[in-house]
Amino acid sequence: IRIDGKEVGFRDGGARQRRSERDLAAMRAETGMVFQGFNLFPHLTAAGNIMLGLTKVRGKSSAEARSIAEHWLGRVGLAHKADSLPAELSGGQQQRVGIARAVAMEPKILLLDEITSALDPELVGEVLAVVKSLAEDGMTMVMVTHEMAFARDASSRIVFMADGGVSAVGPPKEVLAAETTNERLRTFLARFRASQF
């Protein structure tokens, strides 16, 4: 796995030499992550959750971090919730704060792990709209999802994994084609075609 041309975990070159913890920490700082669970700090406001990494990791002043937090909260449609605690937000709103928190750090890549699985069905759309907007702006993302229609519409490349390995990879139109010869993929997609495609 390479991020911005650098192999993760090992140094580039002939001998596979593990990266130092310092190198790994620097690479992690360039990677954003949004989890299944919202993982917001319950004692911090929406803005405070976003500001924490900006001040502690990026060394921004509180004023600059607040400005960035307000920008991203506005971008995910939550400018009016900047001073709300997580308990005062719906699940979809909490997940959008989680996305804003990750993107505010200006990562080179954003990892999204089943970000809609903990949401009520009516809240899924608002979260996916934010992700699609980020994709349209050119954000590099790796997203694990069972939202097949969304994957088709928002992805430039799909990787279908089964039994711990890559089973199919390519552009959405190819991977999700009805005439795929991959039996495991065809069986998986059959469950979604009636409701999503």
C-alpha positions as CSV (number, residue, x, y, z in Angstrom):
1,I,0.0,0.0,0.0
2,R,1.4,3.4,-1.0
3,I,0.2,6.8,0.1
4,D,1.5,9.7,-1.9
5,G,4.1,7.4,-3.4
6,K,5.5,6.1,-0.1
7,E,5.0,2.5,0.9
8,V,3.2,2.2,4.2
9,G,5.0,0.2,6.9
10,F,8.3,-0.3,5.0
11,R,10.9,1.9,3.7
12,D,11.3,2.2,-0.1
13,G,14.3,0.5,-1.6
14,G,15.7,-2.9,-2.2
15,A,15.7,-4.3,1.4
16,R,12.3,-4.4,3.0
17,Q,13.1,-2.5,6.2
18,R,10.2,-1.6,8.6
19,R,9.6,2.1,9.0
20,S,10.3,3.7,12.4
21,E,7.5,4.6,14.7
22,R,8.2,8.2,14.0
23,D,7.8,7.7,10.2
24,L,4.6,5.7,10.8
25,A,3.2,8.5,13.0
26,A,3.9,11.0,10.3
27,M,2.1,8.8,7.7
28,R,-0.8,8.3,10.1
29,A,-1.1,12.1,10.5
30,E,-1.7,12.3,6.8
31,T,-4.5,9.7,6.9
32,G,-8.0,10.6,7.9
33,M,-10.4,8.0,9.3
34,V,-14.1,7.9,9.8
35,F,-15.4,5.0,11.8
36,Q,-18.7,3.0,11.9
37,G,-19.3,4.4,15.3
38,F,-19.1,8.1,15.6
39,N,-16.3,8.2,18.2
40,L,-16.9,11.8,19.1
41,F,-15.6,13.0,22.5
42,P,-18.9,13.4,24.5
43,H,-17.6,16.3,26.6
44,L,-16.6,18.4,23.5
45,T,-18.9,20.3,21.3
46,A,-19.1,19.6,17.5
47,A,-16.5,22.4,16.9
48,G,-14.4,21.2,19.9
49,N,-14.2,17.7,18.4
50,I,-12.9,19.1,15.1
51,M,-10.5,21.6,16.8
52,L,-8.8,19.0,19.0
53,G,-6.7,17.4,16.3
54,L,-6.0,20.8,14.7
55,T,-4.5,22.2,17.9
56,K,-2.8,19.1,19.2
57,V,-1.5,17.5,16.0
58,R,-1.3,20.4,13.5
59,G,-0.3,23.1,16.1
60,K,-3.0,25.5,15.0
61,S,-4.1,28.3,17.3
62,S,-7.5,28.0,18.9
63,A,-8.8,30.9,16.8
64,E,-7.5,29.3,13.6
65,A,-8.8,25.9,14.6
66,R,-12.2,27.3,15.4
67,S,-12.3,29.0,12.0
68,I,-11.5,25.7,10.2
69,A,-14.0,23.8,12.3
70,E,-16.7,26.3,11.4
71,H,-15.8,26.1,7.7
72,W,-16.1,22.3,7.7
73,L,-19.3,22.2,9.9
74,G,-20.8,24.6,7.3
75,R,-19.6,22.3,4.5
76,V,-21.4,19.3,6.1
77,G,-24.5,21.4,6.8
78,L,-24.0,21.8,10.5
79,A,-22.9,25.4,11.0
80,H,-25.8,25.9,13.4
81,K,-24.6,23.0,15.6
82,A,-21.1,24.1,16.2
83,D,-21.7,24.5,20.0
84,S,-23.8,21.4,20.4
85,L,-22.6,18.4,22.3
86,P,-22.7,14.9,20.6
87,A,-25.7,13.9,22.8
88,E,-27.6,16.8,21.3
89,L,-27.1,15.6,17.7
90,S,-28.8,12.9,15.7
91,G,-26.7,9.9,14.5
92,G,-26.4,11.4,11.0
93,Q,-25.3,14.7,12.4
94,Q,-22.7,13.0,14.6
95,Q,-21.4,11.1,11.6
96,R,-21.1,14.3,9.6
97,V,-19.1,15.9,12.5
98,G,-16.9,12.8,12.3
99,I,-16.4,13.4,8.6
100,A,-15.7,17.1,9.1
101,R,-13.2,16.3,11.9
102,A,-11.3,13.9,9.5
103,V,-11.3,16.2,6.5
104,A,-10.4,19.3,8.5
105,M,-6.9,17.7,9.1
106,E,-6.3,17.9,5.3
107,P,-5.4,14.3,4.9
108,K,-3.9,12.9,1.8
109,I,-6.3,10.0,2.0
110,L,-9.6,9.5,3.8
111,L,-10.6,6.0,5.1
112,L,-14.3,5.4,5.6
113,D,-15.3,2.2,7.4
114,E,-19.0,1.4,6.9
115,I,-19.9,4.9,7.9
116,T,-23.7,4.3,7.4
117,S,-24.0,1.0,9.2
118,A,-24.9,2.6,12.6
119,L,-27.5,5.0,11.1
120,D,-31.2,4.8,10.7
121,P,-32.1,4.4,7.0
122,E,-33.5,7.9,6.7
123,L,-30.1,9.4,7.9
124,V,-28.0,7.4,5.4
125,G,-28.6,9.8,2.5
126,E,-27.4,12.9,4.3
127,V,-24.1,11.3,5.2
128,L,-23.6,9.8,1.7
129,A,-24.3,13.2,0.2
130,V,-21.4,14.7,2.1
131,V,-19.1,11.9,1.0
132,K,-20.2,12.3,-2.7
133,S,-19.5,16.0,-2.4
134,L,-16.0,15.3,-1.2
135,A,-15.4,12.8,-4.0
136,E,-16.5,15.4,-6.5
137,D,-14.0,17.9,-5.0
138,G,-11.2,15.3,-5.7
139,M,-10.7,13.9,-2.2
140,T,-8.9,10.5,-2.3
141,M,-11.0,8.1,-0.3
142,V,-11.1,4.4,0.4
143,M,-14.6,3.4,1.5
144,V,-15.8,0.1,2.9
145,T,-19.5,-0.1,2.2
146,H,-22.5,-2.2,1.4
147,E,-24.3,0.8,-0.2
148,M,-23.9,-0.6,-3.7
149,A,-25.8,2.2,-5.6
150,F,-23.7,4.8,-3.8
151,A,-20.5,2.9,-4.6
152,R,-21.6,2.8,-8.3
153,D,-22.4,6.5,-8.4
154,A,-19.5,8.0,-6.4
155,S,-16.5,5.7,-7.1
156,S,-13.8,5.8,-9.7
157,R,-12.8,2.2,-8.8
158,I,-14.4,-0.6,-7.0
159,V,-12.6,-3.5,-5.3
160,F,-14.8,-6.5,-4.4
161,M,-13.4,-8.6,-1.6
162,A,-14.5,-12.1,-0.6
163,D,-12.9,-14.7,1.7
164,G,-10.1,-12.3,2.7
165,G,-8.9,-11.6,-0.9
166,V,-9.6,-9.4,-3.9
167,S,-12.2,-11.0,-6.1
168,A,-12.8,-8.2,-8.6
169,V,-11.4,-4.8,-9.3
170,G,-12.0,-2.1,-11.8
171,P,-14.3,0.8,-12.8
172,P,-17.8,0.6,-11.3
173,K,-19.5,-0.1,-14.7
174,E,-17.2,-3.2,-15.2
175,V,-17.3,-4.6,-11.7
176,L,-21.0,-4.1,-11.2
177,A,-22.0,-5.3,-14.7
178,A,-24.9,-7.7,-14.8
179,E,-22.9,-10.1,-17.0
180,T,-19.9,-10.5,-14.7
181,T,-18.3,-13.9,-14.9
182,N,-17.3,-13.8,-11.2
183,E,-19.8,-16.1,-9.6
184,R,-19.3,-14.8,-6.0
185,L,-19.8,-11.2,-7.2
186,R,-22.8,-12.1,-9.2
187,T,-24.4,-13.8,-6.2
188,F,-23.6,-10.8,-4.0
189,L,-25.0,-8.3,-6.5
190,A,-28.2,-10.3,-7.0
191,R,-29.2,-9.4,-3.5
192,F,-29.0,-5.7,-4.2
193,R,-30.3,-5.4,-7.8
194,A,-34.0,-5.4,-7.0
195,S,-33.7,-2.7,-4.3
196,Q,-30.8,-0.5,-5.3
197,F,-30.1,-0.8,-9.0
